[in-house]
Amino acid sequence: MKPINKIFFRLKMEDTMQHQNEYLTEKQVAELTGRAVQTLRNDRFMGKGFPYVKMGRSVRYSLDEIHDYMKSRTIRTTDA
């Protein structure tokens, strides 16, 4: 099972509500989403990708915002 599946299965919907204000490092987001840390850095530089918070030199991502961002990119397929 991929890392993203393990994490999302562990975070049930009711658990997500408890983690709304949790902030993650870029390494944690990379593990959660399966994207490379360098890809996250490139996305920030290009002004795209996940919303983030910059505190001094530290970058943090809101778990709630990551979840919302991914849900907003859901593609619905039609059954044949």
Backbone as JSON Lines, residues from 0, in Angstrom:
{"i":0,"aa":"M","n":[0.85,-1.18,0.0],"ca":[0.0,0.0,0.0],"c":[0.89,1.24,0.0]}
{"i":1,"aa":"K","n":[0.55,2.23,-0.82],"ca":[1.34,3.45,-0.91],"c":[1.21,4.26,0.38]}
{"i":2,"aa":"P","n":[2.22,5.1,0.7],"ca":[2.16,5.9,1.92],"c":[0.91,6.76,2.03]}
{"i":3,"aa":"I","n":[0.47,7.35,0.92],"ca":[-0.72,8.2,0.99],"c":[-1.94,7.41,1.42]}
{"i":4,"aa":"N","n":[-2.09,6.18,0.92],"ca":[-3.24,5.35,1.29],"c":[-3.2,4.99,2.76]}
{"i":5,"aa":"K","n":[-2.02,4.66,3.28],"ca":[-1.9,4.32,4.7],"c":[-2.32,5.48,5.57]}
{"i":6,"aa":"I","n":[-1.88,6.68,5.22],"ca":[-2.19,7.84,6.04],"c":[-3.66,8.2,5.95]}
{"i":7,"aa":"F","n":[-4.23,8.22,4.75],"ca":[-5.63,8.61,4.63],"c":[-6.57,7.57,5.22]}
{"i":8,"aa":"F","n":[-6.22,6.3,5.16],"ca":[-7.06,5.31,5.81],"c":[-6.99,5.47,7.32]}
{"i":9,"aa":"R","n":[-5.82,5.87,7.83],"ca":[-5.66,6.06,9.27],"c":[-6.43,7.29,9.73]}
{"i":10,"aa":"L","n":[-6.5,8.31,8.89],"ca":[-7.24,9.53,9.24],"c":[-8.67,9.42,8.73]}
{"i":11,"aa":"K","n":[-9.54,8.9,9.55],"ca":[-10.95,8.8,9.17],"c":[-11.56,10.2,9.17]}
{"i":12,"aa":"M","n":[-12.74,10.32,8.64],"ca":[-13.37,11.63,8.54],"c":[-13.49,12.31,9.91]}
{"i":13,"aa":"E","n":[-13.87,11.57,10.93],"ca":[-13.99,12.2,12.25],"c":[-12.62,12.6,12.79]}
{"i":14,"aa":"D","n":[-11.58,11.84,12.45],"ca":[-10.22,12.2,12.86],"c":[-9.77,13.47,12.16]}
{"i":15,"aa":"T","n":[-10.17,13.65,10.92],"ca":[-9.77,14.83,10.16],"c":[-10.27,16.09,10.84]}
{"i":16,"aa":"M","n":[-11.47,16.04,11.4],"ca":[-12.0,17.2,12.1],"c":[-11.12,17.57,13.29]}
{"i":17,"aa":"Q","n":[-10.55,16.59,13.98],"ca":[-9.67,16.86,15.11],"c":[-8.34,17.46,14.66]}
{"i":18,"aa":"H","n":[-7.92,17.17,13.44],"ca":[-6.63,17.61,12.93],"c":[-6.73,18.87,12.08]}
{"i":19,"aa":"Q","n":[-7.87,19.56,12.12],"ca":[-8.09,20.71,11.25],"c":[-6.97,21.73,11.32]}
{"i":20,"aa":"N","n":[-6.48,22.03,12.5],"ca":[-5.48,23.08,12.66],"c":[-4.07,22.53,12.74]}
{"i":21,"aa":"E","n":[-3.86,21.29,12.33],"ca":[-2.53,20.71,12.37],"c":[-1.73,21.18,11.16]}
{"i":22,"aa":"Y","n":[-0.49,21.55,11.41],"ca":[0.4,21.98,10.34],"c":[1.5,20.95,10.13]}
{"i":23,"aa":"L","n":[1.83,20.71,8.87],"ca":[2.8,19.69,8.5],"c":[4.03,20.31,7.86]}
{"i":24,"aa":"T","n":[5.16,19.63,8.0],"ca":[6.38,20.04,7.31],"c":[6.3,19.59,5.86]}
{"i":25,"aa":"E","n":[7.22,20.1,5.03],"ca":[7.2,19.68,3.63],"c":[7.52,18.19,3.49]}
{"i":26,"aa":"K","n":[8.32,17.67,4.39],"ca":[8.63,16.23,4.35],"c":[7.38,15.4,4.65]}
{"i":27,"aa":"Q","n":[6.59,15.84,5.62],"ca":[5.35,15.14,5.96],"c":[4.34,15.22,4.8]}
{"i":28,"aa":"V","n":[4.27,16.38,4.16],"ca":[3.35,16.55,3.02],"c":[3.8,15.67,1.85]}
{"i":29,"aa":"A","n":[5.11,15.6,1.64],"ca":[5.63,14.76,0.57],"c":[5.25,13.29,0.81]}
{"i":30,"aa":"E","n":[5.37,12.86,2.05],"ca":[5.01,11.48,2.39],"c":[3.5,11.26,2.26]}
{"i":31,"aa":"L","n":[2.73,12.23,2.69],"ca":[1.27,12.14,2.64],"c":[0.75,12.09,1.21]}
{"i":32,"aa":"T","n":[1.32,12.9,0.34],"ca":[0.79,13.04,-1.01],"c":[1.53,12.22,-2.06]}
{"i":33,"aa":"G","n":[2.71,11.73,-1.72],"ca":[3.5,10.98,-2.7],"c":[4.26,11.89,-3.66]}
{"i":34,"aa":"R","n":[4.3,13.17,-3.38],"ca":[5.06,14.13,-4.2],"c":[6.42,14.34,-3.56]}
{"i":35,"aa":"A","n":[7.42,14.53,-4.38],"ca":[8.78,14.74,-3.87],"c":[8.88,16.1,-3.19]}
{"i":36,"aa":"V","n":[9.74,16.19,-2.18],"ca":[9.98,17.45,-1.49],"c":[10.4,18.52,-2.51]}
{"i":37,"aa":"Q","n":[11.26,18.15,-3.45],"ca":[11.71,19.12,-4.45],"c":[10.55,19.6,-5.32]}
{"i":38,"aa":"T","n":[9.59,18.75,-5.59],"ca":[8.41,19.17,-6.36],"c":[7.61,20.2,-5.58]}
{"i":39,"aa":"L","n":[7.46,19.98,-4.27],"ca":[6.76,20.96,-3.43],"c":[7.5,22.3,-3.46]}
{"i":40,"aa":"R","n":[8.83,22.25,-3.38],"ca":[9.64,23.48,-3.43],"c":[9.49,24.17,-4.78]}
{"i":41,"aa":"N","n":[9.54,23.4,-5.85],"ca":[9.38,23.98,-7.19],"c":[8.0,24.61,-7.34]}
{"i":42,"aa":"D","n":[6.98,23.94,-6.84],"ca":[5.61,24.48,-6.92],"c":[5.52,25.81,-6.17]}
{"i":43,"aa":"R","n":[6.12,25.88,-4.99],"ca":[6.1,27.15,-4.24],"c":[6.79,28.25,-5.03]}
{"i":44,"aa":"F","n":[7.93,27.93,-5.6],"ca":[8.68,28.91,-6.38],"c":[7.87,29.42,-7.57]}
{"i":45,"aa":"M","n":[7.12,28.51,-8.19],"ca":[6.32,28.85,-9.37],"c":[4.96,29.46,-9.0]}
{"i":46,"aa":"G","n":[4.65,29.5,-7.71],"ca":[3.38,30.08,-7.26],"c":[2.19,29.18,-7.51]}
{"i":47,"aa":"K","n":[2.41,27.88,-7.48],"ca":[1.31,26.94,-7.67],"c":[1.39,25.85,-6.6]}
{"i":48,"aa":"G","n":[0.47,24.91,-6.66],"ca":[0.49,23.8,-5.71],"c":[-0.28,24.11,-4.44]}
{"i":49,"aa":"F","n":[0.05,23.39,-3.39],"ca":[-0.66,23.49,-2.12],"c":[-0.44,24.85,-1.45]}
{"i":50,"aa":"P","n":[-1.48,25.39,-0.81],"ca":[-1.3,26.61,-0.02],"c":[-0.35,26.31,1.15]}
{"i":51,"aa":"Y","n":[0.46,27.28,1.53],"ca":[1.41,27.07,2.61],"c":[1.57,28.33,3.46]}
{"i":52,"aa":"V","n":[2.19,28.15,4.61],"ca":[2.47,29.25,5.53],"c":[3.98,29.33,5.68]}
{"i":53,"aa":"K","n":[4.51,30.53,5.61],"ca":[5.94,30.73,5.76],"c":[6.17,31.47,7.08]}
{"i":54,"aa":"M","n":[6.95,30.87,7.97],"ca":[7.3,31.47,9.25],"c":[8.83,31.54,9.32]}
{"i":55,"aa":"G","n":[9.37,32.7,9.03],"ca":[10.82,32.81,8.94],"c":[11.28,31.97,7.75]}
{"i":56,"aa":"R","n":[12.17,31.02,8.02],"ca":[12.63,30.13,6.95],"c":[11.83,28.83,6.9]}
{"i":57,"aa":"S","n":[10.94,28.65,7.86],"ca":[10.16,27.41,7.92],"c":[8.91,27.51,7.05]}
{"i":58,"aa":"V","n":[8.59,26.41,6.4],"ca":[7.38,26.31,5.59],"c":[6.5,25.25,6.22]}
{"i":59,"aa":"R","n":[5.22,25.58,6.38],"ca":[4.26,24.63,6.94],"c":[3.02,24.6,6.06]}
{"i":60,"aa":"Y","n":[2.39,23.44,6.03],"ca":[1.17,23.23,5.27],"c":[0.07,22.81,6.24]}
{"i":61,"aa":"S","n":[-1.1,23.4,6.08],"ca":[-2.26,23.03,6.89],"c":[-2.82,21.71,6.37]}
{"i":62,"aa":"L","n":[-3.01,20.76,7.26],"ca":[-3.58,19.47,6.86],"c":[-4.96,19.67,6.25]}
{"i":63,"aa":"D","n":[-5.72,20.56,6.83],"ca":[-7.07,20.84,6.32],"c":[-7.0,21.41,4.9]}
{"i":64,"aa":"E","n":[-6.06,22.31,4.64],"ca":[-5.92,22.9,3.3],"c":[-5.42,21.88,2.29]}
{"i":65,"aa":"I","n":[-4.54,20.99,2.71],"ca":[-4.07,19.91,1.81],"c":[-5.26,19.04,1.41]}
{"i":66,"aa":"H","n":[-6.05,18.68,2.39],"ca":[-7.23,17.85,2.15],"c":[-8.19,18.55,1.19]}
{"i":67,"aa":"D","n":[-8.49,19.83,1.44],"ca":[-9.4,20.59,0.58],"c":[-8.85,20.72,-0.84]}
{"i":68,"aa":"Y","n":[-7.55,20.98,-0.97],"ca":[-6.91,21.13,-2.27],"c":[-7.05,19.84,-3.08]}
{"i":69,"aa":"M","n":[-6.8,18.72,-2.43],"ca":[-6.88,17.44,-3.13],"c":[-8.33,17.11,-3.51]}
{"i":70,"aa":"K","n":[-9.26,17.39,-2.62],"ca":[-10.67,17.13,-2.92],"c":[-11.15,18.0,-4.07]}
{"i":71,"aa":"S","n":[-10.64,19.22,-4.17],"ca":[-11.09,20.12,-5.22],"c":[-10.6,19.67,-6.6]}
{"i":72,"aa":"R","n":[-9.67,18.76,-6.63],"ca":[-9.13,18.27,-7.9],"c":[-9.61,16.86,-8.23]}
{"i":73,"aa":"T","n":[-10.67,16.44,-7.58],"ca":[-11.26,15.14,-7.85],"c":[-11.86,15.13,-9.25]}
{"i":74,"aa":"I","n":[-11.56,14.1,-9.99],"ca":[-12.09,13.94,-11.34],"c":[-13.13,12.82,-11.3]}
{"i":75,"aa":"R","n":[-14.32,13.16,-11.71],"ca":[-15.41,12.18,-11.76],"c":[-15.46,11.56,-13.14]}
{"i":76,"aa":"T","n":[-15.46,10.26,-13.17],"ca":[-15.55,9.57,-14.46],"c":[-16.99,9.12,-14.69]}
{"i":77,"aa":"T","n":[-17.33,8.91,-15.95],"ca":[-18.67,8.41,-16.27],"c":[-18.57,6.93,-16.58]}
{"i":78,"aa":"D","n":[-19.54,6.21,-16.12],"ca":[-19.59,4.77,-16.41],"c":[-20.11,4.56,-17.81]}
{"i":79,"aa":"A","n":[-19.49,3.61,-18.5],"ca":[-19.91,3.33,-19.89],"c":[-21.14,2.45,-19.92]}
